[in-house]
Amino acid sequence: MKRIGMLTSGGDCQALNATMRGVVKGLNTLYKNVEIYGFLEGYKGLIYGNYRKLKPEDFSGILTKGGTILGTSRQPFKMMGFPTDDGIEKVPAMKETYNKLKLDCLVVLGGNGSQKTANLLSEEGLNVIGLPKTIDNDIWGTDMTFGFQSAVDIATDTIDCIHTTAESHSRVFVVEVMGHKVGWITLHAGIAGGADVILIPEIPYDIKNVYKAIENRAKEGKKFTILAVAEGAISKELADLPKKERKAKIAESPYPSVAYEIADQIQKKFGADVRVTVPGHTQRGGSPDSYDRVLSSRLGAKAAELIKDKDFGKLVVMKNGIVDTIPLAESAGKLKYVSPDDQLVQNAKTLGICFGD
């Protein structure tokens, strides 16, 4: 009898259920008897011992279902060393729950912070396997995370829909795409949706260069411009400030987000009709696309194989089209940023897309 714990932690995404299904289907193929314990609301469930013993039917029909049947919560890694509000020491409590259930392995589906905690538990002696979840595609060591492509599809659809109304009314549209620290979604959706300007956190922008892009389109007889702007896009002026001062400036901003600031600057410069569109959490919602369903199934199957081989302390990754593994410790605490020299960025510039740099 194998006893496996599973949890989904951090922000939700479209392919969490599909990935859990992949793990369970793989385990049921490899073993005759498997018990699955799902912890509710991520690490919070592991801390408080809140779980469900899941049945095979719980994993039926969830390949296409977004969100997570286990629920999720954010438990910041930096707070793991501090007790809960009601005085529970988190790491000892998680270890106690794991040992009480006599688990053979804990499977953690989560992003950077979740995998840092997974690595911590691995270092504490628990058998842990990580699966890379995040719409941001920013987990170091894997080419792709599940949830990313589905989020890109939604952001792309938004830009697609904006094209017709922008052209009809000769407007400038700023589409704010998710991504506080990295710009992978904005980069991919911007190219796929035919955005004229793409602004991402890794490439600080000069607003004057954005103005030039709009002016150049006007000279070519094009009466509308679409900007794909990541939540974390930052101007060169702010980027040059010390981190503490930069954070203070952002906190003091009268604008809801950088997209609204850029829209206001463009309106004042040209007297143009500027609109901001924020798809927001729709980028996390709905059904996973076909790519994510395949990716999730492959990653889940690999996790099942690792459990069979007793190869713990690993993060399942996708490298050059091959499902592989790396040590959790190798990825923990690192982000995969968009390099300004990335070929995709250079390709976009060749296509005439402005990055504001």
C-alpha positions as CSV (number, residue, x, y, z in Angstrom):
1,M,0.0,0.0,0.0
2,K,1.4,3.4,-1.0
3,R,0.1,6.5,0.8
4,I,0.6,9.7,-1.1
5,G,-0.1,13.3,0.0
6,M,-0.9,16.0,-2.5
7,L,-1.4,19.8,-2.2
8,T,-1.8,22.8,-4.5
9,S,-0.2,25.9,-3.2
10,G,-0.1,29.6,-4.2
11,G,-2.0,31.2,-7.0
12,D,-4.4,28.9,-8.9
13,C,-4.1,28.2,-12.6
14,Q,-6.0,26.2,-15.2
15,A,-4.1,22.9,-15.1
16,L,-3.8,22.0,-11.4
17,N,-6.5,19.4,-11.6
18,A,-5.1,18.0,-14.8
19,T,-1.7,17.5,-13.2
20,M,-3.1,15.9,-10.1
21,R,-5.1,13.6,-12.3
22,G,-1.9,12.7,-14.2
23,V,-0.1,11.8,-11.0
24,V,-3.0,9.6,-9.7
25,K,-3.6,7.8,-13.0
26,G,0.1,7.1,-13.2
27,L,0.2,5.7,-9.7
28,N,-2.8,3.5,-10.3
29,T,-1.1,2.1,-13.3
30,L,2.1,1.4,-11.4
31,Y,0.6,0.1,-8.1
32,K,-2.4,-2.1,-7.2
33,N,-3.1,-0.2,-3.9
34,V,-2.7,3.5,-3.5
35,E,-4.2,5.9,-1.0
36,I,-4.3,9.6,-1.9
37,Y,-4.6,12.3,0.8
38,G,-5.4,15.7,-0.5
39,F,-4.5,18.6,1.8
40,L,-7.0,21.5,1.7
41,E,-5.9,25.0,0.9
42,G,-2.2,24.2,0.3
43,Y,0.3,24.2,3.0
44,K,-2.3,25.4,5.4
45,G,-4.0,22.0,5.2
46,L,-0.7,20.3,6.0
47,I,0.0,22.6,8.9
48,Y,-3.5,22.1,10.5
49,G,-4.0,18.5,9.4
50,N,-7.0,19.3,7.2
51,Y,-7.2,16.8,4.4
52,R,-9.5,14.5,2.5
53,K,-8.9,10.9,1.6
54,L,-9.5,11.0,-2.1
55,K,-11.3,8.4,-4.1
56,P,-10.7,7.4,-7.8
57,E,-13.9,9.2,-8.8
58,D,-12.5,12.5,-7.4
59,F,-10.1,12.4,-10.3
60,S,-12.7,11.6,-13.0
61,G,-13.7,14.4,-15.3
62,I,-11.2,17.0,-14.0
63,L,-8.8,17.0,-16.9
64,T,-10.7,20.0,-18.4
65,K,-11.6,21.6,-15.1
66,G,-9.8,24.8,-14.0
67,G,-8.9,25.8,-10.5
68,T,-8.1,23.1,-7.9
69,I,-10.4,20.6,-6.2
70,L,-8.2,20.9,-3.1
71,G,-8.4,24.7,-2.8
72,T,-5.2,26.8,-2.3
73,S,-3.7,29.5,-0.2
74,R,-0.6,31.6,-0.1
75,Q,1.8,30.7,2.7
76,P,4.9,32.9,2.1
77,F,8.2,31.0,2.4
78,K,9.7,33.8,4.4
79,M,7.1,33.3,7.1
80,M,7.6,29.5,7.4
81,G,10.0,30.0,10.3
82,F,7.3,32.0,12.2
83,P,4.4,30.5,14.1
84,T,0.8,30.9,12.9
85,D,-1.5,33.5,14.5
86,D,-2.6,30.8,16.9
87,G,0.9,29.8,17.9
88,I,1.5,26.7,15.8
89,E,5.1,26.1,14.6
90,K,4.6,25.5,10.9
91,V,7.4,23.2,9.9
92,P,7.1,20.9,12.9
93,A,3.3,20.8,12.4
94,M,3.7,19.8,8.7
95,K,6.2,17.1,9.6
96,E,3.8,15.8,12.3
97,T,0.9,15.6,9.8
98,Y,3.1,13.8,7.3
99,N,4.3,11.2,9.8
100,K,0.9,10.8,11.4
101,L,-0.5,9.7,8.0
102,K,2.5,7.6,7.3
103,L,2.9,9.1,3.9
104,D,5.4,7.6,1.5
105,C,5.7,10.9,-0.4
106,L,4.3,14.4,-0.6
107,V,3.6,15.9,-4.1
108,V,3.7,19.7,-4.2
109,L,2.1,21.5,-7.1
110,G,3.2,25.1,-6.9
111,G,5.3,28.0,-8.0
112,N,8.6,29.4,-6.7
113,G,7.6,30.0,-3.1
114,S,5.8,26.7,-2.9
115,Q,8.9,24.8,-4.2
116,K,11.1,26.6,-1.8
117,T,9.0,25.2,1.0
118,A,9.0,21.8,-0.7
119,N,12.8,21.9,-0.7
120,L,12.7,22.9,3.0
121,L,10.6,19.9,3.9
122,S,12.8,17.7,1.8
123,E,15.8,18.9,3.8
124,E,13.9,18.1,6.9
125,G,13.8,14.5,5.9
126,L,10.4,14.2,4.1
127,N,10.0,12.5,0.7
128,V,8.9,15.3,-1.5
129,I,8.4,15.7,-5.3
130,G,7.7,19.1,-6.8
131,L,5.6,19.9,-9.9
132,P,6.1,23.3,-11.6
133,K,2.9,25.4,-11.5
134,T,2.7,29.0,-12.4
135,I,1.1,31.1,-15.2
136,D,4.2,33.3,-15.1
137,N,6.6,30.5,-16.4
138,D,9.3,31.9,-14.1
139,I,10.4,28.7,-12.3
140,W,14.1,28.3,-12.8
141,G,15.2,25.0,-14.4
142,T,12.2,24.3,-16.5
143,D,11.4,25.5,-20.0
144,M,7.7,25.4,-19.3
145,T,5.3,25.4,-16.3
146,F,1.7,24.2,-16.5
147,G,-0.8,27.1,-16.6
148,F,1.4,29.3,-18.6
149,Q,0.2,28.6,-22.1
150,S,-3.5,28.7,-21.0
151,A,-2.8,32.2,-19.5
152,V,-1.1,33.3,-22.7
153,D,-4.1,32.2,-24.7
154,I,-6.5,34.3,-22.6
155,A,-4.2,37.4,-22.8
156,T,-3.9,36.9,-26.5
157,D,-7.6,36.6,-27.0
158,T,-8.0,39.9,-25.1
159,I,-5.5,41.7,-27.4
160,D,-7.3,40.1,-30.4
161,C,-10.6,41.5,-29.3
162,I,-9.1,44.9,-28.6
163,H,-7.9,45.2,-32.2
164,T,-11.3,45.7,-33.7
165,T,-12.5,48.3,-31.3
166,A,-9.1,50.1,-31.3
167,E,-9.2,50.4,-35.1
168,S,-12.9,51.4,-35.2
169,H,-12.4,54.3,-32.8
170,S,-8.8,55.2,-33.7
171,R,-7.8,54.7,-30.1
172,V,-4.6,53.8,-28.2
173,F,-5.3,50.7,-25.9
174,V,-3.1,49.6,-23.0
175,V,-3.7,46.0,-22.2
176,E,-2.4,45.1,-18.7
177,V,-1.1,41.5,-18.5
178,M,-0.2,39.6,-15.4
179,G,3.4,39.4,-14.4
180,H,4.9,41.4,-11.5
181,K,8.5,40.3,-11.7
182,V,8.8,38.6,-15.1
183,G,7.3,39.3,-18.5
184,W,6.9,35.9,-20.2
185,I,3.1,36.1,-20.5
186,T,3.2,39.7,-21.9
187,L,6.0,38.8,-24.3
188,H,4.3,35.8,-25.8
189,A,0.8,37.3,-25.8
190,G,2.0,40.6,-27.2
191,I,3.7,38.8,-30.1
192,A,0.7,36.5,-30.7
193,G,-1.8,39.3,-30.4
194,G,0.1,41.7,-32.7
195,A,0.8,44.3,-30.1
196,D,2.8,47.3,-31.3
197,V,4.5,47.9,-28.0
198,I,5.5,45.4,-25.3
199,L,6.7,46.5,-21.9
200,I,8.0,44.0,-19.4
201,P,9.8,44.2,-16.0
202,E,13.1,43.0,-17.4
203,I,13.5,45.8,-19.9
204,P,12.9,49.2,-18.3
205,Y,11.2,51.6,-20.7
206,D,11.7,55.2,-21.7
207,I,8.2,56.7,-22.3
208,K,9.7,58.9,-25.0
209,N,10.4,55.8,-27.0
210,V,6.8,54.7,-26.6
211,Y,5.7,58.1,-27.9
212,K,8.0,57.6,-30.9
213,A,6.4,54.2,-31.7
214,I,2.9,55.8,-31.6
215,E,4.1,58.7,-33.8
216,N,5.7,56.3,-36.3
217,R,2.4,54.4,-36.6
218,A,0.6,57.6,-37.2
219,K,3.0,58.6,-40.0
220,E,2.3,55.2,-41.6
221,G,-1.4,56.1,-41.6
222,K,-2.2,53.7,-38.8
223,K,-4.7,55.4,-36.4
224,F,-4.5,53.0,-33.5
225,T,-1.8,51.5,-31.3
226,I,-2.0,48.6,-28.9
227,L,0.4,48.3,-25.9
228,A,0.8,45.0,-24.0
229,V,2.1,46.1,-20.6
230,A,3.1,43.7,-17.8
231,E,1.9,44.6,-14.3
232,G,5.5,44.9,-13.2
233,A,6.7,47.0,-16.2
234,I,9.0,49.8,-14.9
235,S,10.4,53.0,-16.3
236,K,14.1,53.6,-16.6
237,E,13.8,56.5,-14.1
238,L,12.4,54.1,-11.5
239,A,14.7,51.3,-12.4
240,D,17.7,53.5,-11.7
241,L,16.6,54.3,-8.1
242,P,17.8,52.3,-5.1
243,K,15.4,49.4,-4.4
244,K,14.0,51.0,-1.2
245,E,13.4,54.3,-2.8
246,R,11.9,52.7,-5.9
247,K,9.4,50.7,-3.8
248,A,8.4,53.9,-2.0
249,K,7.9,55.8,-5.3
250,I,5.7,53.0,-6.6
251,A,3.7,52.9,-3.3
252,E,3.1,56.7,-3.5
253,S,1.9,56.6,-7.1
254,P,-1.6,58.0,-7.6
255,Y,-2.3,55.4,-10.3
256,P,-3.9,52.0,-9.7
257,S,-1.1,50.4,-11.8
258,V,1.6,51.3,-14.3
259,A,-0.8,50.7,-17.2
260,Y,-3.0,53.6,-16.1
261,E,0.1,55.8,-15.6
262,I,1.3,55.1,-19.1
263,A,-2.2,55.7,-20.5
264,D,-2.3,59.1,-18.8
265,Q,1.1,60.1,-20.1
266,I,0.1,59.2,-23.7
267,Q,-3.2,61.1,-23.4
268,K,-1.4,64.2,-22.1
269,K,1.2,63.9,-24.8
270,F,-1.1,63.4,-27.8
271,G,-4.5,64.3,-26.6
272,A,-5.4,60.9,-27.8
273,D,-8.4,58.7,-26.8
274,V,-6.7,56.1,-24.6
275,R,-8.3,53.2,-22.9
276,V,-6.9,50.6,-20.4
277,T,-8.1,47.0,-20.5
278,V,-7.2,44.6,-17.6
279,P,-8.1,41.0,-18.1
280,G,-6.8,40.3,-14.6
281,H,-7.7,37.0,-13.0
282,T,-9.4,35.8,-16.1
283,Q,-5.9,34.8,-17.1
284,R,-5.9,32.2,-14.3
285,G,-9.4,30.9,-15.0
286,G,-11.3,28.6,-17.2
287,S,-10.3,25.3,-18.7
288,P,-6.6,24.4,-19.5
289,D,-5.8,24.5,-23.2
290,S,-4.7,21.4,-25.1
291,Y,-1.0,22.2,-24.6
292,D,-1.4,22.4,-20.8
293,R,-3.4,19.2,-20.7
294,V,-0.7,17.3,-22.4
295,L,2.1,18.9,-20.4
296,S,0.3,18.3,-17.1
297,S,-0.3,14.6,-18.0
298,R,3.3,14.1,-18.9
299,L,4.6,15.8,-15.7
300,G,2.1,13.9,-13.6
301,A,3.2,10.6,-15.1
302,K,6.8,11.4,-14.4
303,A,6.0,12.2,-10.8
304,A,4.4,8.7,-10.5
305,E,7.5,7.1,-11.9
306,L,9.7,9.0,-9.4
307,I,7.6,7.7,-6.5
308,K,8.0,4.2,-7.8
309,D,11.7,4.6,-8.1
310,K,11.9,6.3,-4.7
311,D,13.7,9.2,-6.3
312,F,12.6,12.0,-4.0
313,G,13.7,15.6,-3.5
314,K,13.2,16.3,-7.2
315,L,11.4,18.9,-9.3
316,V,9.9,17.6,-12.5
317,V,10.9,19.8,-15.4
318,M,10.5,20.2,-19.1
319,K,13.8,20.6,-21.0
320,N,14.1,20.8,-24.8
321,G,10.8,18.9,-25.1
322,I,11.9,16.1,-22.7
323,V,10.4,15.6,-19.2
324,D,13.3,15.4,-16.8
325,T,14.1,16.2,-13.2
326,I,16.4,18.5,-11.2
327,P,17.0,18.6,-7.4
328,L,14.5,20.8,-5.6
329,A,17.5,22.7,-4.1
330,E,18.8,23.6,-7.5
331,S,15.7,25.5,-8.4
332,A,14.6,26.9,-5.0
333,G,14.9,30.6,-4.6
334,K,15.7,31.3,-8.3
335,L,13.5,33.0,-10.9
336,K,13.7,32.5,-14.6
337,Y,13.7,36.0,-16.1
338,V,13.3,37.2,-19.7
339,S,16.7,38.2,-20.9
340,P,16.8,41.4,-23.0
341,D,19.0,39.3,-25.3
342,D,16.6,36.4,-25.5
343,Q,16.0,35.3,-29.1
344,L,12.3,35.9,-28.8
345,V,12.8,39.5,-27.8
346,Q,15.2,40.0,-30.7
347,N,12.7,38.4,-33.1
348,A,10.0,40.7,-31.8
349,K,12.2,43.8,-32.4
350,T,12.9,42.6,-35.9
351,L,9.1,42.5,-36.4
352,G,9.1,46.2,-35.4
353,I,7.7,45.8,-31.9
354,C,8.8,48.5,-29.5
355,F,10.1,47.6,-26.0
356,G,10.6,51.1,-24.9
357,D,14.3,50.7,-24.4
